[in-house]
Amino acid sequence: MFTLYHDRPFNVRYAVHQHTGRYTPELLRTHHTARASWLYINRRHGIDAFGPTPDWSVRDDLVAHGRCAPSRANQPSLDGLGLWDQADRHAAAIRPDEPACIHAVGSLPLGEDVAGWRNLIEGFCEDHLTSQGMVVDWAIHRTGTDDQPEILPHVHMLITSRVFDPAHADAGRIRQTWVRTEKARKALAEKWWARTGLYPTSYANAT
């Protein structure tokens, strides 16, 4: 039986305000805005630039959430939704057909507790994302148990795709090296597979 958990244990999509031919439909299977993406992973209800979002607050699968960020992101204007509202403002003003944010989803190992998952996620983000200047908001979703899973454990990671620091001359502009090519997506996925020990079924069958 095909499951995203086993067959695609790490995948990347983009929140793009104006859809064009720049990205394939598969890469756009997420929300148009960074704000809606944040509301979704944190199971909140709200409104973005396109109108009211679904009421994700009725779901009961949010296990834990947090943020990994460089020290220059430690300013009140960027707390919580502030960062993602800023990302949407930048996207609306500067190349709206490029991502407002990156939305990555990664499967998490069974048999771990929340503390173990948190350490894994934060270590991965610090080693491969915040070290490159990105901010990551993450949220773990899971219901049921290892023996009787309803929703297998996975993490959503919202990753900045533009310069977020208001003091930087390039604030709001796209970084060409930030997870925006097939090569970059594949490299990041391979790092996740190695960190978690969870490889795609197709990869395991080929080795």
C-alpha positions as CSV (number, residue, x, y, z in Angstrom):
1,M,0.0,0.0,0.0
2,F,1.4,3.4,-1.0
3,T,2.0,5.7,1.9
4,L,3.6,9.1,1.9
5,Y,5.4,8.1,5.2
6,H,7.2,5.2,3.6
7,D,7.5,6.2,-0.1
8,R,8.4,9.9,0.3
9,P,9.9,10.3,3.8
10,F,11.0,13.8,2.9
11,N,9.5,16.1,0.3
12,V,9.6,19.8,-0.4
13,R,6.9,22.1,-1.7
14,Y,6.6,25.9,-2.1
15,A,4.1,28.5,-1.1
16,V,3.8,30.8,-4.1
17,H,1.4,33.7,-4.4
18,Q,1.2,33.7,-8.2
19,H,1.4,30.3,-9.9
20,T,3.2,30.3,-13.2
21,G,5.1,27.7,-15.2
22,R,8.2,28.3,-13.0
23,Y,7.3,25.4,-10.7
24,T,5.5,22.1,-11.4
25,P,2.1,21.4,-9.9
26,E,3.7,18.8,-7.5
27,L,5.9,21.5,-6.0
28,L,2.9,23.8,-5.5
29,R,0.7,21.3,-3.6
30,T,0.6,23.5,-0.5
31,H,-0.9,26.8,0.5
32,H,-0.5,30.0,-1.5
33,T,0.8,32.0,1.5
34,A,3.3,31.7,4.3
35,R,0.7,32.7,6.8
36,A,-1.7,29.9,5.7
37,S,1.2,27.4,5.9
38,W,2.0,28.5,9.5
39,L,-1.7,28.3,10.5
40,Y,-1.9,24.8,9.0
41,I,1.1,23.3,10.7
42,N,0.2,24.8,14.0
43,R,-3.5,23.8,13.7
44,R,-4.9,27.3,13.9
45,H,-7.8,29.0,12.2
46,G,-7.4,32.4,10.5
47,I,-7.4,34.5,7.4
48,D,-4.8,35.1,4.8
49,A,-4.6,37.3,1.7
50,F,-6.9,34.9,-0.2
51,G,-9.6,34.7,2.5
52,P,-10.5,32.5,5.4
53,T,-8.5,29.3,5.8
54,P,-10.1,26.0,6.7
55,D,-10.5,25.5,10.5
56,W,-7.4,23.4,11.2
57,S,-7.9,24.0,14.9
58,V,-10.4,21.1,15.0
59,R,-7.6,18.6,14.4
60,D,-6.0,16.9,17.4
61,D,-2.7,15.7,15.9
62,L,-0.4,18.5,16.9
63,V,2.3,17.0,19.2
64,A,4.9,19.7,19.5
65,H,6.2,22.8,17.7
66,G,9.2,25.2,17.8
67,R,11.5,27.5,15.9
68,C,15.2,27.2,14.9
69,A,16.8,30.5,13.8
70,P,20.0,32.5,13.6
71,S,20.4,35.0,16.4
72,R,19.6,37.9,14.1
73,A,16.0,36.6,13.9
74,N,15.6,37.2,17.6
75,Q,13.5,40.3,17.4
76,P,9.9,40.9,18.5
77,S,8.6,41.8,15.0
78,L,9.5,38.3,13.8
79,D,7.9,36.3,16.6
80,G,5.3,33.7,15.7
81,L,3.3,34.8,12.6
82,G,5.2,38.0,12.3
83,L,8.0,36.4,10.3
84,W,5.6,34.7,7.9
85,D,3.5,37.9,7.5
86,Q,6.7,39.6,6.6
87,A,7.5,36.9,4.1
88,D,4.1,37.3,2.4
89,R,4.6,41.1,2.2
90,H,8.0,40.6,0.6
91,A,6.6,38.0,-1.8
92,A,3.7,40.4,-2.8
93,A,6.2,43.2,-3.5
94,I,9.2,41.3,-4.9
95,R,8.7,38.5,-7.4
96,P,5.4,37.0,-6.3
97,D,5.9,34.0,-8.6
98,E,8.8,32.9,-6.4
99,P,8.3,31.2,-3.0
100,A,7.1,33.1,0.0
101,C,8.4,30.1,2.0
102,I,9.5,26.5,1.6
103,H,7.2,23.8,3.1
104,A,9.1,20.5,3.8
105,V,7.6,17.4,5.3
106,G,9.7,14.6,6.9
107,S,8.7,11.2,8.3
108,L,9.9,10.6,11.9
109,P,11.2,7.3,13.3
110,L,8.8,5.1,15.2
111,G,9.7,4.2,18.7
112,E,10.9,7.6,19.6
113,D,9.4,10.0,22.1
114,V,8.7,13.7,21.6
115,A,12.1,14.7,23.1
116,G,13.9,12.4,20.7
117,W,12.0,13.8,17.7
118,R,12.7,17.4,18.9
119,N,16.4,16.7,19.2
120,L,16.5,15.2,15.7
121,I,14.5,18.0,14.1
122,E,16.5,20.8,15.8
123,G,19.8,19.1,15.1
124,F,18.9,18.8,11.4
125,C,17.7,22.4,11.1
126,E,20.8,23.7,12.9
127,D,23.2,21.7,10.8
128,H,21.7,22.2,7.4
129,L,19.3,25.3,7.4
130,T,19.9,27.9,10.1
131,S,23.6,27.5,9.5
132,Q,22.8,28.8,6.0
133,G,20.9,31.8,7.4
134,M,17.4,30.4,7.2
135,V,14.7,30.4,9.8
136,V,12.6,27.2,10.4
137,D,9.3,26.9,12.2
138,W,8.5,23.2,12.8
139,A,5.5,21.2,14.0
140,I,5.1,17.5,14.7
141,H,1.8,15.8,13.8
142,R,0.9,12.3,15.0
143,T,-2.1,10.4,16.4
144,G,-2.4,6.8,17.7
145,T,0.4,4.6,18.8
146,D,3.2,2.7,17.1
147,D,1.1,-0.4,17.2
148,Q,-2.1,1.3,16.1
149,P,-1.2,4.4,14.2
150,E,-3.9,6.7,12.8
151,I,-1.4,9.4,11.6
152,L,2.2,8.3,11.5
153,P,4.6,10.7,13.1
154,H,6.0,13.4,10.7
155,V,7.3,16.9,10.9
156,H,6.3,20.0,8.9
157,M,9.1,22.5,8.5
158,L,8.4,26.0,7.2
159,I,11.7,27.4,5.9
160,T,12.4,31.0,4.9
161,S,13.2,31.4,1.2
162,R,14.0,35.1,1.3
163,V,16.3,37.3,3.3
164,F,14.3,37.9,6.5
165,D,16.6,40.3,8.4
166,P,15.0,43.8,8.1
167,A,18.5,45.4,8.7
168,H,19.9,43.6,5.6
169,A,20.1,45.5,2.3
170,D,18.7,42.5,0.5
171,A,15.7,42.0,2.9
172,G,12.9,40.3,1.0
173,R,14.9,39.1,-1.9
174,I,15.3,35.5,-3.0
175,R,18.5,33.6,-2.2
176,Q,19.4,31.6,-5.2
177,T,21.1,28.9,-3.2
178,W,18.2,28.3,-0.7
179,V,16.5,25.0,-1.6
180,R,15.2,26.1,-4.9
181,T,16.5,23.6,-7.4
182,E,16.0,19.9,-7.9
183,K,19.6,19.3,-6.9
184,A,19.2,21.2,-3.6
185,R,15.9,19.4,-2.9
186,K,17.5,16.0,-3.5
187,A,20.6,16.9,-1.3
188,L,18.4,18.0,1.6
189,A,16.2,14.9,1.3
190,E,19.3,12.7,1.4
191,K,20.5,14.4,4.5
192,W,17.1,13.8,6.2
193,W,17.1,10.1,5.2
194,A,20.6,9.7,6.7
195,R,19.6,11.5,9.9
196,T,16.4,9.5,10.5
197,G,17.3,6.2,8.9
198,L,14.1,6.4,6.9
199,Y,14.7,5.8,3.2
200,P,12.1,5.8,0.4
201,T,10.8,2.3,-0.6
202,S,12.2,2.8,-4.1
203,Y,15.6,3.7,-2.8
204,A,15.7,0.6,-0.5
205,N,14.6,-1.7,-3.4
206,A,17.3,-0.3,-5.6
207,T,20.2,-1.0,-3.2
